[in-house]
Every structure is written in structure tokens, then in C-alpha cells.
Amino acid sequence: MPQQVRGVIARAKGAPTELVTINIPDPGPGEAVVKISACGVCHTDLHYREGGIGDDFPYLLGHEAAGVVEAVGDGVRDLAPGDYVILNWRAVCGTCRACRRGRPWYCFATFNAEQKMTLEDGTELSPALGIGAFADKTLVHAGQCTKVDPAARPAAAGLLGCGVMAGLGAAINTGNVGRGDTVAVIGCGGVGSAAIAGARLAGASKIVAIDIDDRKLSKAKELGATDVINSSTGDPVEQLQALTGGFGADVAIEAVGRPETYRQAFYGRDLAGTVVLVGVPTPEMKLELPLLDVFGRGGALKSSWYGDCLPDRDFPMLIDLYLQGRLPLDAFVSEEIGIDGIEAAFDKMHRGDVLRSVVVW
């Protein structure tokens, strides 16, 4: 029988979120119902609310979550009620052209639940990133559930479901940061700070954090930055080159998603270095670069989608590192809030007051 639970929705573009009653159907074939333990308030949820991703309102927000499987549908293997999971939005299909090439982190046909969650009047909801975890429970495809060690604190573990994984993966997977590399990270919010932690984990010798907010730069040093640059006080490219023997960084990670900061990453890297774009731009943004510079500086210009992660591979490994004390996931949890505190959390995010507010049940 369908269940009724609480959930937070965006009913229309720009409208405040609402806490409403939603209907969760029993899981069908290949699906699972997950009782949510914690869910981070990610900037992507704000994009949904503001209509920056689509107009398929109403949206059931929330996607950066950990919880416990309550029920599974027919045909589900390797997942059972009671399993502790992190939800992911890359449930790979195994058959698309990316998967067949052995690159499932680029899967072009990821799975979501077939059934729809609804409002009490039957209006179908669009779950954010196919998850919709600002709710007591949610319905997802079983492949969106990645089992991890239940000893991991839900408020911290759930952050691997989106922002922290995006940053860690931008450094480790996309940027291929290695021992002794110099790394620059432009934009030190949640994703950029995670990229700093990832570069440290990979053994980078110098990690330069660049931002206009001294509070964020202070946090960046806690997470592994060896040097910081407040780019409001001068040309960050010149300052970065001064810190790297005049050469620039081996890997420059742009975690803002703006043309001007992308140019800083492009010119702030060493010859034959790598630029990684993990910040998400808006549709109207344009980038202009001299083609001769693109050729002459060599190297690689990459975009990082979800940190190029493979959840079944990366989440358990990173949780093990967290439990060993080698990955400071707790440092990303600025505050724990109730489900009625999401609008206030969006405001704090805008002001740069938090890395992550996390809704806990």
C-alpha cells in the first residue's frame, strides 16, 4: 500500500519551498524505498527551485542523502531491507556506448525509478536528480543505492551523494592529481573545498586555494590548502605564478562556473597542465579564448561530471578512508537542521556562511 510521508517541494519557479504530504508507492521491479537519515542542502536544489535546470514543476527537492533501505521490488539483487546506503544519481545501465567502452562513469542512460511519487491530489512529482530526498522516505531505482559501512555518520556520508564527491572526483578522477603535483582550486565552497581535500589525499605537494571570501580560505587551509589567495586583492594568476616558481599549477580546478574564473584557471596552469571545470555555468554564459593560446599552452581542458565517479567503486572506498580518519567528511557539515529549515539554509548558502547545512531525521 502507498505510504504518506512529509516532503519539501518547489511548486513553481522562484516560489518558496513548501513542506507537504506526499504519496510513496510500493517499490516496483528494480526499485527501492529508502528511509532518509540525512540529506545535504546543495546548490543544485536551489537551481531547481529557481527554474535553472528545468520547468517540470513541482519538484521534490533533495538528493545528497544517506538512509536505510525499507523495501525493494521484484528482481532486485544485492540490496535488502536494512541496508545502509548513500543515494547516487548515476545508476549505470551497463549497455550504453559509454558503458560498453568500459567508461561507466560517463553512462548516458542512467536509471531512475519508473513510478512517480505524488501529492495528495495525485499530482506527479519530479524528484531532483531522480532522488527527491528532502522527505521522510523516497522511491528510487535500486541502482541508485550504494551500500557502505553503517558506522559512517549519515550527515557526513550523504555528502558523497553529490557535492563532496564532485569535488573529490574533480581532483582524483578527472584531474588525475598525483604525488608531488601543484594544484590550484578556484572557488572554495563545498565542491572546491572537497577538491582541496581530494588533492591532499592524492599527495599534491602544493595546493593553492583561491577565493574572495577569507572565511572560505581559512576553511580551505583546514582541509589541506598549503597557500591561499584572496583574488579580490590582486591578479590571482600573477599571485599563483609567484607561488609556483613562475610556472603555474599542474592542475587548475575551477569550482565556480564563470567565464572569468575559467580564464584564471586556463592561464594559471603550467604549460601542458590540466584545467578541470567542475563549477556549473548558466546557459547564457560564453567563453572566449585566443585559439593560439589553446594550442600553445597544450595540456588538457576537461569538464568533470559528478567527479567522474562510479558510485559502487568510489563511495565504499571513500567511506573507509573517512572511518580511518584520512578523509575529513565531518568538516563539511556546518550545521544540522530540521526539514523545516531548508529556506533558511538556502539563505546561508547565498551568504557563504556554510559549506553544508544538512537536514537530519
C-alpha positions as CSV (number, residue, x, y, z in Angstrom):
1,M,0.0,0.0,0.0
2,P,1.3,3.5,-0.7
3,Q,2.6,5.5,2.2
4,Q,2.1,9.1,3.1
5,V,5.2,11.0,4.3
6,R,6.5,14.6,4.6
7,G,8.5,16.1,1.8
8,V,9.7,19.5,0.6
9,I,8.7,20.6,-2.8
10,A,9.2,23.6,-5.2
11,R,5.8,24.2,-6.7
12,A,6.7,26.9,-9.2
13,K,9.7,28.8,-10.4
14,G,11.1,31.1,-7.7
15,A,8.4,30.3,-5.2
16,P,9.4,29.4,-1.6
17,T,9.7,25.7,-0.8
18,E,6.7,24.0,0.9
19,L,6.5,21.1,3.4
20,V,3.7,18.9,2.2
21,T,2.3,15.4,2.4
22,I,3.5,13.1,-0.5
23,N,2.5,9.6,-1.5
24,I,5.2,7.0,-1.9
25,P,4.2,3.9,-3.9
26,D,5.3,0.4,-3.0
27,P,8.6,-0.3,-4.9
28,G,8.1,-1.9,-8.3
29,P,10.5,-4.1,-10.3
30,G,14.1,-2.8,-9.8
31,E,13.0,-0.1,-7.3
32,A,13.6,0.6,-3.6
33,V,12.0,2.7,-0.9
34,V,14.7,4.3,1.3
35,K,14.1,5.9,4.7
36,I,16.2,9.0,4.7
37,S,18.6,9.6,7.6
38,A,20.2,12.8,6.4
39,C,20.3,15.0,3.3
40,G,22.6,17.9,2.5
41,V,21.2,21.2,1.2
42,C,23.0,21.5,-2.2
43,H,23.1,24.5,-4.5
44,T,21.6,22.2,-7.2
45,D,18.4,22.2,-5.2
46,L,18.3,25.9,-5.3
47,H,18.8,25.7,-9.1
48,Y,15.7,23.5,-9.3
49,R,13.7,25.9,-7.2
50,E,14.7,28.8,-9.4
51,G,14.0,27.0,-12.6
52,G,17.6,26.9,-13.7
53,I,17.5,23.2,-14.5
54,G,14.1,22.7,-16.0
55,D,10.4,23.6,-15.7
56,D,9.0,20.2,-14.8
57,F,7.4,21.5,-11.6
58,P,6.5,20.6,-8.9
59,Y,9.9,19.2,-7.9
60,L,10.6,17.1,-4.8
61,L,13.9,18.5,-3.8
62,G,16.9,16.9,-2.1
63,H,19.4,14.5,-3.5
64,E,22.6,14.4,-1.3
65,A,21.4,11.7,1.1
66,A,22.1,8.6,3.2
67,G,19.5,6.3,4.6
68,V,18.3,2.8,5.2
69,V,16.5,0.6,2.7
70,E,13.0,-0.2,3.8
71,A,11.7,-2.3,0.9
72,V,12.7,-3.5,-2.5
73,G,10.8,-4.5,-5.6
74,D,10.9,-7.6,-7.7
75,G,14.2,-8.5,-9.4
76,V,16.4,-6.5,-7.0
77,R,19.6,-8.3,-6.1
78,D,22.4,-7.4,-3.8
79,L,20.1,-5.0,-1.9
80,A,17.8,-5.8,1.0
81,P,15.8,-4.0,3.7
82,G,18.1,-2.8,6.5
83,D,21.0,-2.0,4.2
84,Y,22.7,1.4,4.9
85,V,23.1,3.3,1.6
86,I,24.2,6.5,0.1
87,L,21.9,7.6,-2.8
88,N,23.5,8.4,-6.1
89,W,22.3,9.9,-9.4
90,R,24.4,7.7,-11.6
91,A,22.8,4.2,-11.6
92,V,24.7,3.0,-14.6
93,C,22.9,1.0,-17.3
94,G,25.8,-1.3,-18.4
95,T,24.7,-1.3,-22.0
96,C,25.0,2.3,-23.5
97,R,28.0,3.2,-25.6
98,A,29.9,4.6,-22.7
99,C,29.4,1.5,-20.5
100,R,30.3,-0.8,-23.4
101,R,33.6,1.2,-23.8
102,G,34.4,0.5,-20.2
103,R,33.7,4.1,-19.1
104,P,30.6,3.7,-17.0
105,W,31.2,7.0,-15.2
106,Y,30.0,8.6,-18.4
107,C,26.9,6.4,-18.6
108,F,24.4,8.1,-20.9
109,A,21.3,6.1,-19.9
110,T,21.3,6.1,-16.1
111,F,18.4,4.5,-14.3
112,N,15.7,6.2,-12.2
113,A,12.5,4.8,-10.6
114,E,9.7,4.2,-13.1
115,Q,6.9,5.0,-10.8
116,K,6.1,8.6,-9.7
117,M,5.7,9.9,-6.2
118,T,2.7,12.2,-6.0
119,L,1.0,14.9,-4.0
120,E,-2.2,14.0,-2.1
121,D,-4.3,15.2,-5.1
122,G,-2.4,12.9,-7.4
123,T,-0.1,15.5,-9.0
124,E,3.1,13.8,-10.1
125,L,6.3,15.0,-8.6
126,S,9.7,15.3,-10.4
127,P,12.4,14.2,-7.9
128,A,15.6,16.2,-8.0
129,L,18.2,14.3,-9.9
130,G,15.9,11.3,-9.8
131,I,16.2,11.1,-6.0
132,G,14.0,13.6,-4.1
133,A,15.4,13.1,-0.6
134,F,14.0,16.1,1.3
135,A,11.4,13.6,2.5
136,D,11.0,11.1,5.3
137,K,11.2,8.4,2.6
138,T,11.8,8.3,-1.1
139,L,11.4,5.9,-4.1
140,V,14.5,5.3,-6.2
141,H,15.9,2.8,-8.7
142,A,17.8,0.1,-6.7
143,G,20.9,1.0,-8.7
144,Q,20.8,4.4,-7.0
145,C,21.5,2.8,-3.7
146,T,25.2,2.2,-2.9
147,K,25.9,0.2,0.3
148,V,28.5,1.5,2.6
149,D,29.7,0.8,6.1
150,P,26.9,1.6,8.6
151,A,29.4,3.0,11.0
152,A,29.6,6.2,8.9
153,R,27.7,9.2,10.3
154,P,24.7,9.8,8.0
155,A,25.1,13.6,7.9
156,A,28.7,13.2,6.6
157,A,28.2,10.1,4.5
158,G,25.3,11.6,2.5
159,L,27.5,14.4,1.2
160,L,29.3,11.9,-1.1
161,G,26.0,11.7,-2.9
162,C,26.7,15.0,-4.8
163,G,28.9,18.0,-3.8
164,V,31.7,16.4,-1.9
165,M,32.0,13.6,-4.5
166,A,32.0,16.1,-7.3
167,G,35.0,18.0,-5.7
168,L,37.0,14.9,-4.7
169,G,36.4,13.3,-8.1
170,A,37.4,16.5,-9.9
171,A,40.8,16.2,-8.3
172,I,41.3,12.5,-8.1
173,N,39.4,11.1,-11.1
174,T,39.2,13.9,-13.7
175,G,42.3,15.9,-12.8
176,N,44.4,12.8,-12.0
177,V,46.3,14.7,-9.4
178,G,49.4,12.7,-8.3
179,R,52.1,12.8,-5.7
180,G,54.1,16.0,-5.9
181,D,51.7,17.9,-8.2
182,T,50.9,21.5,-7.7
183,V,47.1,22.2,-7.7
184,A,45.1,25.4,-7.7
185,V,41.4,25.4,-6.7
186,I,39.4,28.4,-7.7
187,G,36.2,28.8,-5.6
188,C,36.2,27.3,-2.1
189,G,32.6,26.5,-1.4
190,G,31.6,22.9,-0.8
191,V,32.8,21.5,-4.1
192,G,36.0,23.5,-4.2
193,S,36.8,22.6,-0.6
194,A,36.3,18.9,-1.5
195,A,38.7,19.3,-4.4
196,I,41.3,20.6,-1.9
197,A,40.7,17.6,0.3
198,G,41.0,15.3,-2.7
199,A,44.2,16.9,-3.9
200,R,45.6,16.4,-0.4
201,L,44.5,12.8,-0.3
202,A,46.2,12.2,-3.7
203,G,49.6,13.6,-2.4
204,A,49.8,17.0,-4.0
205,S,52.8,18.9,-2.7
206,K,51.3,22.4,-3.1
207,I,47.6,23.2,-3.0
208,V,46.6,26.8,-3.6
209,A,43.1,27.9,-2.6
210,I,41.7,30.9,-4.4
211,D,38.5,32.8,-3.4
212,I,37.2,36.3,-2.5
213,D,36.0,35.2,1.0
214,D,38.6,35.0,3.8
215,R,36.2,32.7,5.8
216,K,36.3,30.2,3.0
217,L,40.1,30.5,2.6
218,S,40.5,29.8,6.3
219,K,38.4,26.6,6.0
220,A,40.4,25.7,2.9
221,K,43.6,25.7,4.9
222,E,42.0,23.4,7.5
223,L,41.2,21.0,4.7
224,G,44.7,20.9,3.2
225,A,45.5,24.1,1.3
226,T,49.1,25.0,1.7
227,D,48.6,28.5,0.4
228,V,45.7,30.9,-0.1
229,I,44.9,33.8,-2.5
230,N,42.2,36.3,-2.0
231,S,41.6,37.2,-5.6
232,S,39.8,40.5,-4.7
233,T,43.2,41.9,-3.7
234,G,45.1,41.5,-7.0
235,D,45.5,39.4,-10.1
236,P,45.2,35.7,-8.9
237,V,47.1,34.4,-11.9
238,E,50.1,36.5,-11.1
239,Q,49.9,35.5,-7.4
240,L,49.5,31.8,-8.3
241,Q,52.6,32.0,-10.6
242,A,54.6,33.7,-7.8
243,L,53.7,30.7,-5.5
244,T,54.7,28.1,-8.1
245,G,58.1,29.4,-9.3
246,G,56.6,31.4,-12.1
247,F,55.1,28.3,-13.8
248,G,51.6,27.9,-12.6
249,A,49.8,24.8,-11.3
250,D,49.9,21.3,-12.8
251,V,46.2,21.0,-12.3
252,A,43.8,24.0,-12.0
253,I,40.3,23.2,-10.8
254,E,37.6,25.8,-11.5
255,A,34.7,25.3,-9.0
256,V,32.8,28.5,-9.7
257,G,31.4,28.0,-13.2
258,R,32.0,31.5,-14.6
259,P,34.0,32.6,-17.7
260,E,36.3,35.0,-15.8
261,T,37.3,32.3,-13.3
262,Y,37.7,29.8,-16.0
263,R,40.2,32.1,-17.7
264,Q,42.1,32.4,-14.4
265,A,42.3,28.6,-14.4
266,F,43.4,28.5,-18.0
267,Y,46.2,31.0,-17.6
268,G,47.1,29.9,-14.1
269,R,48.2,26.4,-15.0
270,D,51.6,25.4,-16.2
271,L,52.4,24.6,-19.8
272,A,50.9,21.2,-20.6
273,G,48.9,21.4,-17.4
274,T,45.2,20.4,-16.9
275,V,42.2,22.6,-16.4
276,V,39.2,20.9,-14.8
277,L,35.8,22.6,-14.9
278,V,33.5,21.4,-12.1
279,G,31.6,24.6,-11.4
280,V,28.3,24.7,-13.3
281,P,27.8,27.6,-15.6
282,T,24.4,29.0,-16.6
283,P,23.1,28.7,-20.2
284,E,23.8,32.3,-21.3
285,M,27.5,32.3,-20.3
286,K,30.1,32.5,-23.1
287,L,33.8,31.9,-23.1
288,E,36.3,33.5,-25.5
289,L,39.9,32.4,-25.6
290,P,42.6,33.0,-28.3
291,L,42.8,29.8,-30.2
292,L,46.6,30.2,-30.4
293,D,46.7,30.1,-26.6
294,V,44.6,27.0,-26.5
295,F,47.1,25.4,-28.9
296,G,50.3,26.9,-27.5
297,R,49.7,26.2,-23.8
298,G,48.9,22.5,-24.6
299,G,47.7,20.2,-21.9
300,A,44.1,19.2,-21.3
301,L,40.8,21.1,-20.8
302,K,38.3,18.8,-19.1
303,S,34.8,19.0,-17.6
304,S,34.1,16.9,-14.6
305,W,30.6,15.4,-14.3
306,Y,29.8,14.2,-10.8
307,G,33.6,13.9,-10.2
308,D,33.6,11.2,-13.0
309,C,32.7,8.9,-10.2
310,L,31.5,5.3,-10.2
311,P,29.4,5.1,-7.0
312,D,29.9,1.4,-6.4
313,R,33.6,1.8,-6.7
314,D,34.2,5.2,-5.1
315,F,31.6,5.5,-2.2
316,P,32.7,2.5,-0.2
317,M,36.4,3.3,-0.6
318,L,35.9,6.9,0.5
319,I,33.8,5.9,3.5
320,D,36.5,3.5,4.5
321,L,39.0,6.4,4.3
322,Y,36.6,8.6,6.4
323,L,36.3,5.9,9.1
324,Q,40.1,5.6,9.1
325,G,40.4,9.3,9.8
326,R,42.0,10.1,6.5
327,L,39.1,11.9,4.8
328,P,37.5,14.7,7.0
329,L,33.9,14.5,5.8
330,D,32.7,15.8,9.2
331,A,34.4,19.1,8.4
332,F,31.9,19.8,5.6
333,V,28.9,19.6,7.9
334,S,28.5,23.2,9.0
335,E,25.1,22.6,10.8
336,E,22.4,20.0,11.2
337,I,18.9,21.3,10.7
338,G,15.3,20.0,10.6
339,I,13.3,19.6,7.4
340,D,11.6,22.9,8.1
341,G,14.9,24.8,7.9
342,I,15.7,24.5,4.2
343,E,14.7,28.0,3.1
344,A,17.0,29.5,5.9
345,A,19.7,27.1,4.7
346,F,19.4,28.5,1.1
347,D,19.9,32.0,2.5
348,K,23.0,30.9,4.5
349,M,24.4,29.3,1.3
350,H,23.9,32.5,-0.6
351,R,25.8,34.5,2.0
352,G,28.7,32.0,2.1
353,D,28.0,31.2,5.8
354,V,28.1,27.4,5.4
355,L,29.8,24.7,3.5
356,R,26.8,22.4,4.0
357,S,23.6,22.6,6.0
358,V,22.4,19.0,6.5
359,V,18.8,18.0,7.2
360,V,18.7,15.2,9.7
361,W,15.9,12.9,10.8
